[in-house]
Amino acid sequence: MDIQTLHIAVTAVVTVPAFLLGNRWQQAKTQLSEIRQLVDAVDDALYDDEVSEDEFRTIFQRLMDLVQS
């Protein structure tokens, strides 16, 4: 096995896991953002100790977005 073939093999072995980890990191960041938006909506709704219909719908929609992703 010459050095060029070894270089190509090592590059392939390193590139695939790096791509997969990068993809998973993007998914994790998206989910964290959705969780933050849900918590913000709940916090806004509870601020005045009364949850309106619109606030409930917003919270429910954010929760469904989080569960479906």
N, C-alpha and C positions, 0 to 999 in steps of 0.2 A: 504494500500500500504506500503510495507516494504521498508527499506532504500536501499536495493540492487536493487530493481525494479526502485526506483526513480533515483538511480545513473545511471543505464543503460539508462533510458529515457533522462536524462539530457545530458549524453554523446552523445547520438544519435542526440539530438537537436543542440548541439554545433558543432559536427563533420561535419554534412552535410553543413551548411553555410560556415564553415571554408574551406572545400574542394572546394566549388563553388567559393569562393572569391580568393583562391589560383590559381585556374584555370584561372579565369578572369585576375588576375595579370600577369600571364605568357603570355596570349594573348596580353595584353597591352604592356608589355615589348617587345614582338616580333614586334608589329606594330611600336613602337617608334624607334626600331632599323632600320626597313625598311624605315621610314621617314628620319632618319639621313643619311642613305645610299643614298637616293634620293637627299637630299640637298647637300651632298658631291659631287655627280656626277654633279649636276647643277653648283655648285661652281667651280669645276675643268674645266667644259666646258666653263664657262664665264671668267675664269682667263685671257685668252689671247684675249678676245673680239671676238672670232670666234668659232663657234660650228661645229665640224667636223661630218661627217656621223657616225663614230664609237661612238662619244660622244652622239649624238642624239639617236642612238640605245640603248646605255646603259641607258640613262635617260628614254627613253620610256619603256624599259624592267623593270626598277625599279618602275616606276609609275604603270605599269600593275601588278606587283607583289603586290604592296600596295593595289590596288583596288580589286584584286581578293581575298585577305586574309580577 
